[in-house]
Amino acid sequence: MTNSPTRLWPPAFDAAIFDFDGTIANTGWIWEEVDRTFLGSRGIPYTHEYARMLSVLGFSSGAQYTIETYHLEEDPQDICEEWTRLSQALYHTRVELRPGVEEYIMALRGRGIPIALATANEPELISSMRLVDIDALFDVCVHGRDVGVAKDEPDIYIEAARRLGVDPQRCIVFEDIEPGLVAARGAGFITCAVESGEATQNFERVSRVADLALHDWTALTSPEI
């Protein structure tokens, strides 16, 4: 692993896949609020480990995990709908890209690099954002529900590469979670760990499993970009 941003510009890859939450957008505070509200209404204490698990599992698998872990007699779909309801207003009005992200993505597009979003988040939340134009940034978007498995399997990255029409070995994945980076790297992708600044991330540990590491998107900003 190297943490030199010079390996990311000029791009030494043919395509790029970006995670959303934590990687290119600071949304950890939203999900902590949602988790605390959801668990608190059921008399369950919030933990960072719970948040880490949900960041890997996504909505459907996360709901099932929640039911099994806390022995809830609830329907997974009802839990997913509750999470969506609790978070939707905040995604619509408050979520922004991290500084430097849009400039980097648009610079890649200017070089003819195809760009994909690969997120465990729900399409309804991603498409509802007022401050982020997803369609202008990404050529394709793949959501967790499209592949039906969590990010500890490489399916979401493989599907994104397939839709972009690129070989995984010539495609980079930007992620902030260890299981996703391990899965992507195991499937042959170039991987870059991104520091999220969230309490749920141990960046030293996460960066050890990736080919590259990035602390700050603004480190990629240059006169050329």
C-alpha positions in Angstrom: 0.0 0.0 0.0 1.1 3.5 -0.8 -0.5 6.8 0.3 1.0 8.9 -2.4 -1.7 10.8 -4.3 0.6 11.1 -7.3 -0.4 7.6 -8.3 -4.0 8.8 -8.7 -3.3 11.6 -11.1 -2.7 11.4 -13.9 -4.9 8.3 -13.8 -3.1 5.0 -14.3 -6.4 3.1 -14.7 -9.1 2.8 -17.4 -12.2 3.3 -15.1 -13.1 4.2 -11.6 -15.7 3.0 -9.1 -16.7 5.1 -6.1 -18.5 4.2 -2.9 -20.8 7.0 -1.6 -21.3 7.1 2.1 -18.0 7.9 3.9 -16.0 7.8 0.8 -17.2 10.8 -1.2 -19.8 12.2 1.2 -19.8 12.8 4.9 -23.0 11.0 5.9 -21.8 9.2 9.0 -23.6 11.7 11.2 -26.9 11.0 9.5 -26.6 7.2 10.0 -25.6 7.6 13.6 -28.7 9.8 14.2 -30.8 7.2 12.3 -29.3 4.3 14.2 -29.6 6.0 17.6 -33.3 6.9 16.9 -34.1 3.5 15.6 -32.4 1.5 18.4 -33.4 4.0 21.1 -37.1 3.6 20.3 -36.6 -0.1 21.0 -34.6 0.3 24.2 -31.4 -0.9 22.5 -28.0 1.0 23.0 -26.2 2.3 20.0 -22.6 1.0 19.3 -20.1 1.8 16.6 -19.8 -1.9 15.9 -23.5 -2.0 14.9 -22.9 1.0 12.6 -19.8 -0.8 11.0 -21.9 -3.9 10.3 -24.7 -2.0 8.6 -22.2 -0.1 6.4 -21.1 -3.4 4.9 -24.5 -5.1 4.8 -26.7 -2.4 3.4 -30.5 -2.1 4.0 -32.0 -5.6 3.4 -29.2 -7.7 4.9 -28.8 -5.0 7.6 -32.4 -5.3 8.6 -32.1 -9.1 8.8 -29.0 -8.7 10.9 -30.7 -6.3 13.2 -33.7 -8.7 13.7 -31.4 -11.7 14.4 -29.0 -9.8 16.7 -31.6 -8.1 18.9 -34.3 -10.8 18.6 -36.9 -8.5 17.1 -40.2 -9.7 15.9 -40.4 -7.3 13.0 -40.5 -7.5 9.2 -37.2 -6.6 7.4 -39.1 -4.5 4.8 -40.7 -2.4 7.6 -37.3 -1.7 9.1 -35.9 -0.7 5.7 -38.8 1.7 5.2 -38.3 3.1 8.7 -34.6 3.8 8.0 -35.5 5.4 4.6 -38.1 7.6 6.3 -35.7 8.7 9.0 -32.9 9.6 6.6 -34.7 10.9 3.5 -35.2 14.5 4.5 -31.5 14.8 5.6 -30.3 13.3 2.3 -32.5 15.5 0.3 -31.4 18.8 1.9 -28.1 18.3 3.7 -25.8 15.8 2.0 -22.9 17.3 0.0 -19.8 15.8 -1.6 -16.6 16.1 0.3 -14.2 18.9 -0.8 -12.3 18.0 -3.9 -14.4 15.0 -4.9 -16.4 16.7 -7.7 -13.3 18.3 -9.1 -11.5 15.0 -9.2 -14.4 13.1 -10.8 -14.9 15.7 -13.4 -11.2 15.7 -14.2 -11.3 11.9 -14.7 -14.3 12.4 -17.0 -12.4 15.0 -18.9 -9.8 12.3 -19.6 -12.4 9.9 -20.9 -12.4 7.7 -17.8 -15.8 6.1 -17.3 -17.1 6.5 -13.7 -19.4 4.3 -11.6 -21.1 4.5 -8.3 -21.3 1.3 -6.2 -23.2 1.9 -3.0 -25.0 -0.2 -0.4 -27.4 2.7 0.0 -30.9 2.7 -1.4 -31.7 4.2 -4.8 -34.5 6.3 -3.3 -32.0 8.1 -1.0 -29.3 8.6 -3.6 -31.7 10.0 -6.2 -33.4 12.3 -3.7 -30.3 14.5 -3.0 -30.8 18.2 -4.0 -27.1 19.2 -3.5 -25.5 16.3 -5.5 -26.2 15.7 -9.2 -25.6 11.9 -9.4 -26.5 11.7 -13.1 -23.9 14.4 -14.0 -21.1 12.6 -12.1 -21.6 8.9 -12.8 -22.1 6.9 -16.0 -23.7 4.0 -14.1 -25.0 3.5 -10.6 -25.1 0.1 -8.9 -26.9 -0.3 -5.6 -26.7 -3.1 -3.1 -30.2 -4.3 -3.9 -29.1 -4.8 -7.6 -26.7 -7.6 -6.6 -28.4 -8.9 -3.4 -25.2 -9.5 -1.4 -23.2 -7.4 1.1 -19.9 -5.6 0.2 -17.8 -8.4 1.8 -18.5 -10.0 -1.6 -17.1 -8.4 -4.8 -20.4 -8.6 -6.7 -21.3 -4.9 -6.6 -17.9 -3.9 -8.0 -17.9 -6.7 -10.6 -21.3 -5.5 -11.8 -20.2 -1.9 -11.9 -17.2 -2.9 -14.0 -19.4 -5.0 -16.3 -21.8 -2.1 -16.9 -18.8 0.1 -17.7 -17.4 -2.5 -20.0 -13.9 -2.6 -18.3 -11.6 -5.3 -17.0 -11.4 -5.2 -13.2 -7.6 -5.2 -13.4 -7.7 -1.9 -15.1 -10.3 -0.4 -12.8 -9.9 1.3 -9.4 -12.3 1.1 -6.5 -12.4 3.9 -3.9 -13.8 2.7 -0.6 -13.8 3.5 3.1 -14.6 0.1 4.5 -12.2 -2.8 5.0 -14.5 -5.7 3.8 -15.3 -3.8 0.6 -11.6 -3.2 -0.2 -10.7 -6.8 0.6 -13.4 -8.1 -1.6 -12.6 -5.8 -4.5 -8.8 -6.4 -4.3 -9.5 -10.2 -4.2 -11.5 -9.8 -7.4 -8.5 -8.1 -9.2 -9.4 -4.5 -8.8 -7.0 -1.7 -8.0 -8.1 -0.4 -4.6 -7.8 2.9 -2.8 -8.7 3.3 0.9 -10.3 6.7 1.6 -10.2 8.2 5.1 -13.7 9.0 6.1 -13.0 10.8 9.4 -15.8 8.8 11.0 -15.6 7.1 14.4 -16.5 3.8 12.9 -13.4 3.7 10.7 -9.9 2.6 11.8 -8.1 4.1 8.8 -4.7 2.6 9.7 -6.2 -0.9 9.5 -8.3 -0.1 6.5 -5.4 1.3 4.5 -3.3 -1.8 5.1 -5.7 -3.9 2.9 -5.6 -1.6 -0.1 -3.2 -0.8 -2.8 -3.4 3.0 -2.2 -4.6 5.2 0.5 -6.1 8.7 0.4 -6.5 11.0 3.4 -8.0 14.0 1.7 -9.6 14.5 -1.8 -8.2 18.0 -2.0 -4.7 16.5 -2.1 -5.6 15.6 -5.7 -6.5 19.2 -6.7 -3.9 20.8 -9.0 -3.8 23.5 -11.6 -4.2 20.7 -14.2 -7.3 19.4 -12.6 
